[in-house]
Amino acid sequence: MTDLLWEGERRSGRGPKPALSLDRIVQAAIAIADAEGLGALSMQRVATDLGAGTMSLYRYVPGKEELINLMVDRVVGDPPTLDSESWRTDLRTWAHASHDVFRRHPWSLSAVTGKRSLGPNETAWAESALAALSGTGLSPAERLKVVNVVNGQVRGAAQISPGHGPVLNIEALSRPEVAQRFPSLMAVLSSDEEFDMADVFEFGLQRILDGIDALLQTRS
């Protein structure tokens, strides 16, 4: 699988061009996941959408797990250009670009969890974020920790973004016998202060960056 992720499809230049290709298979799988989620994805479904036999797909990719890894690396794409000469600005740009990937492809959020092989695009994102922190004075291990913390904020916020996260049962909470069990929550819900779940990501990200900045200030 590592070879497939990093080197792609290998084929001889001889003979007629095959009807299928790894690129077509991955693109078809992404289209299915974007439209219907990972639950709708199967090797048979991809083959059907491509007008091919299911077994013919296995000549290009070993199975569904490997296909999903290829899909993730494809939708992740290249990391953003980070050239502001400010670690904070660059890391914020990086985080927002990563968050946008999950917003455009919600299925990828569950696909990136668990033990798996990272492809070249995902690896390039890690390299990009670490490079943005190279002039901060943080140790290599600290830079890696920062990237993981920011990445955790990206993924955590994506899980509760509007349209994807859990929803409060307002009907149940409107009943007095239920509301009295959750006084702090009811105080928030009855407040005149505006609250937008879409702001959670930026709020949390800024607090993380503030914390890193405070750490750096103690060492200057």
SERO-4910 file (N, C-alpha, C, O; in steps of 0.05 Angstrom, whole numbers):
BEGIN
 pado doro    nc1    nc2    nc3   cac1   cac2   cac3    cc1    cc2    cc3    oc1    oc2    oc3
  Met    A     17    -24      0      0      0      0     17     25      0     10     45    -12
  Thr    A     40     24     14     58     47     15     67     54    -13     68     78    -20
  Asp    A     74     34    -29     83     39    -57     61     52    -73     65     71    -89
  Leu    A     36     43    -69     13     53    -84      8     82    -76      2     99    -94
  Leu    A     10     89    -51      6    116    -42     27    135    -52     21    157    -60
  Trp    A     52    126    -52     74    144    -58     82    143    -88     93    163    -98
  Glu    A     77    121   -101     86    119   -129     64    118   -149     68    122   -173
  Gly    A     39    113   -139     17    112   -157     17     88   -175     30     68   -169
  Glu    A      2     89   -196     -2     67   -214     22     63   -232     33     82   -243
  Arg    A     31     38   -234     52     32   -253     41     16   -276     27     -4   -273
  Arg    A     47     26   -300     37     11   -323     57     14   -346     71     34   -348
  Ser    A     58     -6   -362     76     -6   -385     65     13   -407     41     16   -409
  Gly    A     83     24   -422     75     42   -443     66     27   -468     57     39   -488
  Arg    A     68      1   -467     61    -15   -491     31    -22   -490     19    -24   -469
  Gly    A     20    -27   -513     -7    -37   -515    -28    -14   -513    -21      9   -508
  Pro    A    -53    -21   -517    -75     -1   -516    -78     10   -488    -72     -4   -468
  Lys    A    -89     34   -486    -94     46   -460   -117     31   -447   -138     27   -459
  Pro    A   -113     23   -421   -134      7   -408   -159     25   -403   -157     49   -401
  Ala    A   -182     11   -401   -207     25   -397   -208     38   -369   -220     60   -366
  Leu    A   -196     25   -350   -195     36   -323   -167     47   -316   -148     40   -330
  Ser    A   -166     63   -295   -141     73   -285   -144     78   -255   -167     81   -246
  Leu    A   -123     78   -241   -124     84   -212   -136    112   -207   -152    115   -189
  Asp    A   -129    131   -224   -140    158   -221   -170    158   -224   -184    171   -208
  Arg    A   -181    145   -244   -210    144   -248   -224    130   -224   -245    139   -216
  Ile    A   -212    109   -214   -223     95   -191   -225    113   -167   -245    114   -153
  Val    A   -203    127   -161   -202    144   -137   -222    167   -140   -236    174   -122
  Gln    A   -223    179   -164   -241    201   -168   -270    192   -166   -287    207   -155
  Ala    A   -277    169   -176   -304    159   -174   -311    153   -145   -334    159   -136
  Ala    A   -292    143   -130   -297    137   -101   -301    163    -85   -319    164    -68
  Ile    A   -286    183    -92   -289    209    -78   -317    221    -84   -330    232    -66
  Ala    A   -325    219   -109   -352    229   -117   -374    215   -101   -393    228    -92
  Ile    A   -372    189    -97   -392    175    -81   -391    184    -52   -413    189    -41
  Ala    A   -368    185    -41   -365    193    -12   -375    222     -8   -388    228     12
  Asp    A   -368    240    -27   -377    268    -24   -408    270    -25   -420    286    -10
  Ala    A   -420    254    -42   -449    255    -45   -465    240    -24   -486    249    -16
  Glu    A   -454    217    -15   -470    199      2   -456    190     27   -468    177     44
  Gly    A   -430    197     31   -416    189     54   -401    163     50   -406    148     30
  Leu    A   -383    156     69   -367    132     66   -384    107     68   -377     86     58
  Gly    A   -407    109     82   -425     85     84   -434     75     57   -441     51     55
  Ala    A   -435     92     37   -445     84     11   -422     73     -6   -427     63    -28
  Leu    A   -397     75      4   -374     67    -12   -369     37    -10   -368     26     12
  Ser    A   -366     24    -33   -357     -4    -34   -343     -7    -61   -347      9    -79
  Met    A   -328    -28    -63   -314    -34    -88   -335    -39   -110   -331    -31   -133
  Gln    A   -357    -52   -103   -378    -58   -122   -391    -33   -132   -397    -30   -156
  Arg    A   -396    -14   -113   -409     11   -121   -391     27   -140   -401     39   -159
  Val    A   -366     29   -133   -347     43   -151   -346     31   -178   -347     45   -199
  Ala    A   -345      4   -179   -344     -9   -205   -370     -4   -221   -368      1   -245
  Thr    A   -393     -4   -207   -418      1   -221   -418     29   -233   -426     33   -256
  Asp    A   -409     49   -218   -409     76   -227   -389     80   -251   -393     97   -268
  Leu    A   -369     63   -252   -350     64   -274   -357     46   -297   -344     46   -318
  Gly    A   -379     31   -294   -387     13   -315   -368    -10   -319   -363    -19   -341
  Ala    A   -356    -19   -297   -336    -40   -298   -343    -63   -279   -361    -60   -263
  Gly    A   -330    -85   -282   -334   -108   -264   -319   -103   -238   -298    -91   -238
  Thr    A   -331   -112   -216   -319   -107   -190   -291   -118   -188   -273   -105   -178
  Met    A   -286   -143   -198   -260   -155   -196   -239   -140   -211   -215   -142   -205
  Ser    A   -247   -125   -232   -227   -110   -247   -214    -88   -231   -191    -80   -237
  Leu    A   -228    -78   -210   -216    -57   -193   -193    -67   -177   -174    -52   -171
  Tyr    A   -193    -93   -170   -172   -104   -154   -145   -106   -168   -125   -112   -156
  Arg    A   -146   -102   -194   -120   -101   -209   -106    -75   -203    -82    -73   -208
  Tyr    A   -120    -55   -193   -109    -28   -188   -105    -22   -159    -86     -8   -151
  Val    A   -123    -32   -142   -122    -26   -113   -131    -51    -98   -151    -63   -105
  Pro    A   -116    -58    -76   -122    -83    -62   -149    -85    -50   -160   -107    -48
  Gly    A   -160    -63    -40   -186    -64    -27   -196    -37    -18   -184    -17    -24
  Lys    A   -218    -37     -4   -231    -12      4   -214      4     23   -213     29     20
  Glu    A   -201     -8     42   -184      7     61   -162     22     46   -157     45     52
  Glu    A   -149      9     28   -128     22     12   -139     44     -5   -127     65     -9
  Leu    A   -163     39    -16   -176     59    -33   -182     84    -17   -178    107    -26
  Ile    A   -192     81      8   -198    104     25   -172    120     31   -173    145     31
  Asn    A   -150    107     36   -125    121     40   -117    137     16   -108    160     19
  Leu    A   -121    126     -8   -115    141    -32   -134    165    -35   -126    187    -44
  Met    A   -159    161    -28   -179    183    -29   -171    206    -11   -173    229    -19
  Val    A   -163    199     14   -156    220     33   -133    236     22   -133    261     23
  Asp    A   -112    223     13    -89    237      4    -95    255    -21    -83    276    -25
  Arg    A   -114    245    -37   -122    261    -60   -137    286    -52   -131    308    -63
  Val    A   -157    284    -34   -172    308    -27   -156    327    -10   -161    351    -10
  Val    A   -137    317      5   -120    335     21   -104    353      3   -102    377      8
  Gly    A    -93    342    -18    -78    358    -38    -53    370    -26    -43    362     -6
  Asp    A    -43    391    -40    -19    404    -31    -25    423     -8    -47    434     -6
  Pro    A     -6    426     11    -11    445     33    -10    474     22      0    479      1
  Pro    A    -22    492     38    -22    520     29      6    532     30     24    522     44
  Thr    A     10    553     14     36    567     14     38    584     40     20    600     46
  Leu    A     59    580     55     63    595     80     88    612     77    110    602     78
  Asp    A     84    638     73    107    655     68    104    683     81    114    703     71
  Ser    A     89    684    103     84    710    116    107    719    134    108    742    142
  Glu    A    126    700    140    148    705    158    138    709    187    153    720    204
  Ser    A    114    701    192    102    701    219     92    673    225     74    664    211
  Trp    A    104    660    245     95    633    251     65    632    257     52    613    250
  Arg    A     55    653    271     27    653    279      9    655    255    -11    640    253
  Thr    A     15    673    237     -1    677    213     -1    652    196    -21    643    186
  Asp    A     23    640    193     26    617    177     11    593    189     -2    578    174
  Leu    A     13    589    215      0    566    227    -30    570    226    -45    550    223
  Arg    A    -40    595    228    -69    599    226    -78    593    197    -99    581    193
  Thr    A    -62    602    177    -69    596    149    -70    566    145    -88    555    132
  Trp    A    -50    552    156    -49    523    153    -73    509    166    -85    491    154
  Ala    A    -81    518    190   -103    506    204   -129    511    189   -146    492    187
  His    A   -133    535    179   -158    541    164   -160    525    138   -181    515    130
  Ala    A   -137    522    125   -137    506    100   -144    477    106   -158    464     91
  Ser    A   -133    466    128   -139    439    135   -168    436    143   -181    416    135
  His    A   -179    455    158   -207    455    165   -225    455    141   -246    442    140
  Asp    A   -217    470    120   -232    472     96   -234    445     82   -254    439     69
  Val    A   -213    429     83   -214    402     71   -236    386     83   -252    373     69
  Phe    A   -238    386    110   -259    371    124   -287    382    118   -307    368    117
  Arg    A   -288    408    114   -314    421    108   -323    413     80   -347    408     76
  Arg    A   -305    411     61   -312    404     34   -317    374     31   -333    365     14
  His    A   -303    358     47   -305    329     46   -310    318     74   -291    307     86
  Pro    A   -334    320     85   -339    312    112   -331    283    118   -324    276    141
  Trp    A   -333    265     99   -327    237    103   -297    233    110   -290    213    123
  Ser    A   -280    252    102   -252    249    107   -245    250    137   -224    241    145
  Leu    A   -263    262    153   -257    265    181   -256    238    195   -238    233    211
  Ser    A   -275    220    188   -273    193    200   -252    176    187   -242    158    199
  Ala    A   -245    183    162   -225    167    147   -197    172    158   -179    155    153
  Val    A   -192    194    171   -164    200    180   -159    190    208   -136    194    218
  Thr    A   -178    177    221   -174    167    248   -163    138    246   -167    124    226
  Gly    A   -150    130    267   -140    102    268   -113     99    256   -102    118    244
  Lys    A   -102     75    258    -75     69    247    -77     66    217    -93     51    207
  Arg    A    -60     81    203    -60     79    174    -34     91    163    -19    103    178
  Ser    A    -30     88    137     -6     99    124    -12    127    114    -33    132    102
  Leu    A      7    146    119      4    173    109     16    174     81     37    163     75
  Gly    A      1    187     63     11    191     36     28    216     33     33    230     53
  Pro    A     39    221      9     57    243      5     44    271     11     58    289     20
  Asn    A     19    274      4      6    300      9      2    305     39      9    327     48
  Glu    A     -7    286     54    -10    290     82     17    295     95     19    311    114
  Thr    A     37    280     86     64    284     97     74    312     91     88    324    107
  Ala    A     67    322     67     76    349     60     62    370     78     74    391     84
  Trp    A     38    365     87     24    383    105     39    384    132     43    405    144
  Ala    A     48    361    142     63    360    167     89    375    164     97    391    182
  Glu    A    103    371    142    128    385    136    123    415    136    139    431    147
  Ser    A    101    424    123     95    452    121     91    465    148    102    487    153
  Ala    A     76    453    165     70    464    191     95    465    209    100    484    223
  Leu    A    111    443    208    136    442    223    155    464    214    169    476    230
  Ala    A    156    468    188    174    489    177    166    517    186    183    534    190
  Ala    A    140    521    188    130    547    197    139    554    225    141    577    233
  Leu    A    145    533    241    153    537    269    184    536    272    194    538    294
  Ser    A    198    533    250    227    528    252    242    551    264    264    547    276
  Gly    A    232    576    262    247    598    272    238    608    300    246    629    309
  Thr    A    222    592    313    210    600    338    228    595    362    224    607    384
  Gly    A    247    577    359    264    570    382    253    545    397    265    535    416
  Leu    A    230    535    388    219    511    400    236    487    392    248    487    370
  Ser    A    238    468    409    254    444    403    239    428    382    215    432    378
  Pro    A    252    409    368    238    392    348    214    378    360    192    377    348
  Ala    A    217    367    384    194    353    397    171    373    403    148    366    400
  Glu    A    178    397    412    158    417    418    143    425    393    119    429    393
  Arg    A    157    428    371    144    436    346    124    414    337    103    420    328
  Leu    A    132    389    340    114    367    333     89    367    352     67    362    342
  Lys    A     94    373    377     71    375    396     52    397    388     27    394    388
  Val    A     63    420    380     46    443    372     29    435    348      5    441    347
  Val    A     42    423    328     27    415    304      5    395    311    -17    397    299
  Asn    A     10    377    329    -11    358    336    -33    371    352    -57    364    348
  Val    A    -27    391    369    -48    405    383    -65    421    364    -90    421    366
  Val    A    -53    435    345    -68    451    326    -85    432    308   -108    438    302
  Asn    A    -73    410    300    -88    390    284   -112    379    300   -133    374    288
  Gly    A   -108    375    326   -130    366    342   -153    386    343   -176    378    343
  Gln    A   -146    412    344   -167    433    344   -181    433    317   -206    436    316
  Val    A   -167    429    296   -179    428    269   -200    406    267   -222    410    259
  Arg    A   -192    382    276   -209    359    273   -232    360    294   -255    352    287
  Gly    A   -226    369    318   -247    371    338   -269    391    330   -292    386    333
  Ala    A   -260    414    319   -280    434    311   -296    424    287   -320    430    284
  Ala    A   -283    409    269   -297    398    246   -319    379    254   -340    377    241
  Gln    A   -315    364    276   -334    345    285   -360    358    295   -381    346    294
  Ile    A   -358    383    305   -382    397    316   -390    420    299   -406    437    307
  Ser    A   -380    422    274   -387    444    257   -416    442    249   -427    420    249
  Pro    A   -429    465    242   -457    465    235   -464    444    213   -451    443    193
  Gly    A   -484    428    219   -493    408    199   -479    381    203   -487    362    190
  His    A   -459    380    221   -445    355    224   -444    345    253   -441    321    258
  Gly    A   -446    364    272   -444    356    300   -470    349    313   -491    350    300
  Pro    A   -470    343    339   -494    336    353   -512    361    356   -502    384    355
  Val    A   -538    356    360   -557    378    362   -573    375    388   -581    353    395
  Leu    A   -576    397    402   -591    397    427   -621    391    421   -632    400    401
  Asn    A   -633    377    440   -662    372    437   -677    395    451   -683    393    475
  Ile    A   -682    415    436   -694    440    447   -722    434    457   -731    445    477
  Glu    A   -737    416    444   -764    409    453   -763    398    481   -780    405    498
  Ala    A   -744    380    486   -742    367    512   -734    388    533   -744    388    555
  Leu    A   -715    405    525   -704    425    544   -725    446    551   -722    460    571
  Ser    A   -745    449    534   -766    469    540   -785    461    562   -800    477    572
  Arg    A   -784    436    570   -801    426    591   -788    433    618   -765    427    622
  Pro    A   -802    447    636   -791    456    662   -777    434    678   -756    438    689
  Glu    A   -789    410    678   -777    389    694   -751    379    683   -734    368    698
  Val    A   -747    384    657   -721    377    645   -702    400    647   -678    396    654
  Ala    A   -711    424    642   -694    448    643   -681    452    670   -658    461    671
  Gln    A   -695    446    691   -684    450    718   -660    433    724   -645    438    743
  Arg    A   -656    412    709   -633    394    712   -608    406    700   -585    397    706
  Phe    A   -611    426    682   -588    437    667   -588    468    669   -590    481    649
  Pro    A   -585    478    693   -587    508    697   -565    523    682   -571    545    671
  Ser    A   -541    513    681   -520    527    668   -524    528    637   -520    549    625
  Leu    A   -533    506    627   -539    505    598   -562    523    591   -561    537    571
  Met    A   -583    523    608   -606    540    602   -599    569    604   -610    586    589
  Ala    A   -580    576    622   -571    604    624   -558    613    598   -561    636    589
  Val    A   -542    595    586   -529    601    561   -550    604    538   -548    623    523
  Leu    A   -569    586    537   -589    586    516   -607    610    517   -617    619    497
  Ser    A   -612    620    542   -630    642    545   -616    669    544   -628    690    545
  Ser    A   -589    669    541   -574    694    539   -579    708    513   -584    696    493
  Asp    A   -577    735    514   -580    751    490   -554    752    474   -554    761    451
  Glu    A   -533    742    485   -507    742    471   -508    722    447   -517    700    450
  Glu    A   -499    732    424   -499    715    401   -478    693    403   -456    697    413
  Phe    A   -486    669    394   -468    646    394   -470    632    368   -492    623    360
  Asp    A   -448    629    355   -447    616    328   -427    593    330   -404    597    335
  Met    A   -437    568    325   -419    545    326   -396    548    306   -375    536    310
  Ala    A   -401    563    285   -380    566    265   -356    581    276   -334    580    265
  Asp    A   -360    596    298   -339    612    310   -321    595    329   -300    604    338
  Val    A   -330    571    336   -316    555    355   -288    549    346   -269    550    362
  Phe    A   -285    542    321   -259    535    310   -239    558    313   -217    554    324
  Glu    A   -247    582    304   -228    605    306   -223    613    335   -200    620    341
  Phe    A   -243    612    352   -239    618    380   -218    600    393   -200    609    406
  Gly    A   -222    574    389   -203    555    401   -176    557    389   -156    555    403
  Leu    A   -174    562    363   -148    564    349   -133    588    360   -109    586    366
  Gln    A   -147    611    364   -133    634    374   -123    630    402   -102    640    409
  Arg    A   -138    616    419   -129    610    446   -104    592    446    -86    596    462
  Ile    A   -103    573    428    -80    556    425    -56    573    417    -34    570    428
  Leu    A    -60    590    397    -37    607    387    -29    626    409     -5    632    412
  Asp    A    -48    636    425    -41    654    447    -23    639    467     -3    650    477
  Gly    A    -30    614    472    -14    598    491     14    593    481     34    595    497
  Ile    A     17    587    455     44    583    444     60    609    445     83    609    452
  Asp    A     46    631    439     59    657    440     69    664    468     91    674    472
  Ala    A     52    658    488     60    662    516     84    646    524    101    655    538
  Leu    A     85    621    514    108    604    520    133    616    508    154    617    521
  Leu    A    131    625    483    154    637    470    164    663    484    188    668    485
  Gln    A    144    678    495    151    703    509    168    697    534    185    713    541
  Thr    A    162    674    547    177    668    571    206    660    565    223    660    583
  Arg    A    212    655    539    239    647    532    254    668    517    278    665    510
  Ser    A    241    691    513    255    712    498    271    730    516    284    749    507
***
